[in-house]
């Protein structure tokens, strides 16, 4: 089953659950906090904005270094919830969400202090050997967070 089919199947299942397709069991406990919806400011990006995101992400140092290896790559646009670093400036990590989640309106659990940005994920190698995730501020087109790491699903 392709990535698009998995995404569609997952969204259909989630929508069914949200619409009451599954009653909670007697043992079910209420979550400690309500999920937070994506803010109204998150929206579909224009084609020009998506192009700017990809151009900015492909220009980062980590991406350029991996591009020089000659590995094939694929890109995808996502939403990234960045978690502030408790020890000071910057971010300690992120949670990623499918780009299409904005249109579906599915609630997501993110910390109240998380900053939400559009981002790009780049998979290098087929199957993926390395991944680069880049969060970009669409008002300034500056990179606000970047992480690169080996794909954990690939044996070394």
Steps between C-alpha positions, in 0.01 A plus 500: 500500500646838400559798728193681366279194556628462859436869565146475358424184699634658819301819453180304430555298817566811709197680359286195581628497857442874539146462364418246772570183307654345808351522849746519791524199727397516866868485598595796279631798688482860391824652374674736739474788253298575191676484164585838353372578151729651241459878524286673240815656352613164361363467153562355160816651359507649153708331232748786526528453878551126458769568240670746739490240780667238281760747369587614854522143635719382212742789564586407862852379579388150606292458186777630274747254656266208430421625149875482425494125571290448187232306690150517352259698715131567553336794674176555685336799666382458859401703804754498784419577863830617650555445872693781671831410660442510880865597550487817291484611140393290208301180484553161662311300238184476294192302411406470135152490350379429147440815298139399419399491868413871480215436256360210702503694829624210711603601852861435591672487835786744515639689798338841553838669460581328168552716191338372180669545162479353155796280428664273251616144554760367259574129469842417349554159344239257377418343741575797725841502665499856637226746588512879526209689659488877462248740659467836325334825605278592202506869592880533479591182304766431761580153634390484864593136561692229320570140592687239298541138596536149357170324432448275801311247289809418293742244649861618512 
